[in-house]
Amino acid sequence: MTPESPVEPRDAPPPRYTPDGELVPAPSDADVLYEADDGFAWITLNRPLVLNAVDWSVRRGIARAIAQAAADDDARAVVLRAAGRSFCAGGDMQSSREPDDGVESPGFLDIVLALWELPKPVIAAVQGHAVGLGCELAGVCDLAVAAEDARIGEIQIRHGYRPPVLITPFLTGLRGAKEMLLLGGVVQAEEALRLGLVNRVVPRDRLEEEAAALARTLAALPPATVRLNKLLVNRVYELAGLREALGYMDEPLLAALAEGAGADALGQERLAVLREQGWRAFVDRRDAAVEDSRDGEE
């Protein structure tokens, strides 16, 4: 190696490319943005090339933004939105390794609880896909506005994985939750509205306008009463067991069952395809298996 040769770090991850051949930027502080507005704040998921999939960098960024919103006296409400064509495609199964920088990254449940406990109301503005962690991230917000192109689902069962945060049963009720969690389907915006996953549906070009209007309405109300009313509603659901449900992995029996589900051969095979070849290869493999099973029934 000559002195002029670049030295690559031993642990440098290989470059990642989208299915369209675009280079995925390395994790950075710009993966989540915070912006103050007229009486409220925007928190923006900013990894559009990977459909805002959640990795360690996004978890750190959301945690920072929530803390900033909590400390910002001028922000009396928060809008959680996402750059690009989708709100969030779930967990990033091809994420780079978390750096050994002495900074502890919050878990996804920590993020959910921080949004739940934030004294200020949070509005999710959902476009495109909000699946897996994305469905749950929008679900824990106090209000949700969906664009007409929104597609929402708890898809983890498709690759043998458990729901990381069990918020859906509290949104949809018994039948809706079992439909979402057992079938792993993705529902369109109007169906999400019927199930209680979102509060309203608007044209795509009005999504942020509608979310901002709700935020300004909340910001104009007496802040102490807004905080109290959020706390009162949350309290009802906590008395119904919401916190225990969110932290269900603390129960040994459920944790053991979740671990066993993760060891399922079909789930492991699909998860490997997802990690190694990406979402499109996983969908093609899964859909082919579904078609084969249907052919066998005829």
N, C-alpha and C positions, 0 to 999 in steps of 0.2 A: 504493500500500500504506500503510495507516494504521499508526501506531506499535504499535497493539494486535494487528495481524495476525501470526499465527505465521509464522515464517521456516523454510521447509523446506530442509534441506541440499541442495545441487545434486545430489549423488551419492546421495541417499537412494533405496534400492530401493523399487519399488512393493510394497504389501502383498500377501502371499500367503495364499491360502485353501485349505483342504482340499476334496475333492469334496463334503463335507457342509456346506461353507460356514463352517467354523471358521477364525478368523484364526490363522495360523502365527506363533508368537512369534519375535521377532528373535533372532539368535545371541547367546548369553551364556555366562558361565562355568558356568551351571547345565545346560548341554547334556550334560556328563559329570560324574557325582558320585563322590566317594570317601568310603567309610564303613568305619571299623574295627569289627571284630566280635571274637568270642572266638578269638583266635589267627590270624585271617585277615582279609582285606579284601574289600569289595565295590567293584567299579567298575561304575557303572551308566550305560548310554547313555540319555539322558533327553530325547529328542525324539519322544515317542510319536505326536504328530499327523502326523508325516511318516514314521512307521514307522522312526524312528531312522536315517534316511538320513545318509550320511557327507558332511559338508562341511568347510570349513576350520576351523570352530569345534569340531566333534567331533574332528578330528585333533589340534588343539591340546589339547583337554581330555583325550583318551586319553593323550597324551604326558605331560601333567602328572600324571595319575593313576598311570601306570606308574612315573614317577620317585618319586612319593610312596610307592608300595608298596615300591619298592626300598630307600628310606630308612627305612621303618617297621620297626623291630626286632620289634615285636609281631605283625606280619603275616608268617606263615610260609607262607601260600598266598594265592591271589587267586581270586575268582569274578568273571567278566565276565558281566554280565546286562544286560537292557534293560527299560525301562519300557513298558507298553502291551501291545498284542496281538501285536507282532512283534519279533524280535531285531534285524534290520537289513535294510532293503529295498535295500541297495547304495549306490552313490554318488548324491548329491543333484544331479540334473541341472538343477534350478531354484534352485540355491543363490544366495544373495546374494554380491556381489563381496567378495573378501577386503579388509579395510581396509588402508590405507596407514599403519600405526601403528608401523612399524619392527620388528615382531615377525615372525620367519620361521616360517611354518607348516610342520610336518613333512609330508613326503609319506606316502602310504599305505604304501609299502614301508618307510619309516623306522619306522612304527608296528608293522608286522609283525615287523621285526627286533628292535625293543625288547621285544616279547612273547617272541620266540624266545630272546633273550639274558637275559631276566630270570632271576636265579638261583632264584627261587621259582616253584613250579608254578602254572599258571593253568588254571582250569576254566571253560569256556563253558557257560552255561545258556541253551538255545535254545528259544524258543517262536515260533509263527507262522512267518513267512517269514524265512529267512536266505539271501538270494540275492546273486549278484555279490560285491561287497566284503563283504557280510555272511557269505556262505559261506566266504570266505577268512579273514575275521577269526576266525570260530569254528574254522576248520581249523588255524590256526597255534597255537591254545591246546593245552596239553598233554593235556587231557582235555575231553570234551564230553558233556553230558547234554542230551537232547532231550525236550521234551514231546511227547505223542502227536499234537498238532496241528501239529508242526513241518513245514515244507516247505523243502527245501534244494536250491539249484541254482546252477549257473554259467550265467547267462542272457545274458551279454554278446553272444554270437554273434547273438542275435536282432536286435540293432540294429547289427551290423557292428563291434563293438568287441572288442578283445583282452582276455584275462584279465589284470588288473593284476598279480596275484601268483600264480605258478604253484606253488601248494601242493597242489592236488588230486591230481596224479599220485603224490605221495608218500603220500597217504592211501588211495587206492583201488586202486592198481596200474594196469596198462596198459589193460585192457578197460574198467574202470569210469571211468577218466579220459577215455577217448575217448567213451564214452557221455555223460558229463557235459558235456564241452567241445565236442563236435561237434554234439550234438543240442540243447543249451541247455535241456534239460528240468528240471523240478523234481520231486524225489523226496520221498515221504512218509517219516515218521520211521523206520518199520521197514525200509524199503529203504535209508535212510541208514545204519542200523545194519549191515545186511548188507554194504554197500559199504565200511564202515570210516570213514565221515564222523563218526560219533558213537560213544561207548562204551556208552551205555545209553539206554533210552527209558522214561519214567515218565508217569503221568497229569499233566495240566497243573497241577492244584492241588498236586502234590508236587514240582514242578520245583526250586524254590529250596530246599526242604527237603533234597532229594537232593544238590544241588550243595553246600550247606552241610555236609552230613554227610561228603562226600568231602574238603572243605577241612579240616574238623576232624580227620579221619583223617590227612591229610598233615601238619597242624600238630603232631600228637602224635608223629610219627616223628622220629628224630634229624635235625635240620636240615642238618647238614653232609653226611650221606649222601644226603638227598633232593636237595640241590644237585648232588652228584656224579653221581647216577644220571640226573638230567635232562641234565646235561652229556654223560654217556656216550652216552645215546640220541641226543641231538642230533648228537654227533660222528660217529656211524655214518652219519647221513643227510647230514651235510656232506661226508664222504668220498665219498658216492655222488653228490655234485654239487648238493646242495640250494641252497647259496648262489648258485651260478652260475645255477641254474634260476630262483630268485627274481629275480635281477637280469638276466634275459635281454635286457632292452632295452639293456644295455651292449654287446651284440654287434651290429655294424653291419648284418649281413645280416638278422637278426631284426627289428631296429628299422625297417629299410627295408620289410620285408614288413608289419609292423604299421602303418606309415604308409600303405602302399598299401591295406591292408584298410580303414583309416579313410576312404579316399577313395572307396570303393565307393558307387555311386549309390543302391542300395537301402538300404544302411546309413546314408547321410547323410540320406535321406528319413525313415527311422524315427527316427533320432536327433533330427532337428528336431522331429518330432511329440512325442517324449518331453520335450524341453527346453521347448517352447513351450506344449504343451497338457496335459502331465502323463501319468502312468502309465496311467490308465484309457483315454485316447484312444489311446495307443500300443498297448495290448493289443487294443482293438477293431480298429484298423487292421491289426495283425499277424494276428489270428485270421481276419479277413475274407480276407486274402491267402492264408492257408493253406487255407481252404475253397475259394477260387477255383482254387487249384492242384490240389486233389483233384478238383473238378468236371471239370477239363480232362483228367484221366487216365481218366475213365470213358467 
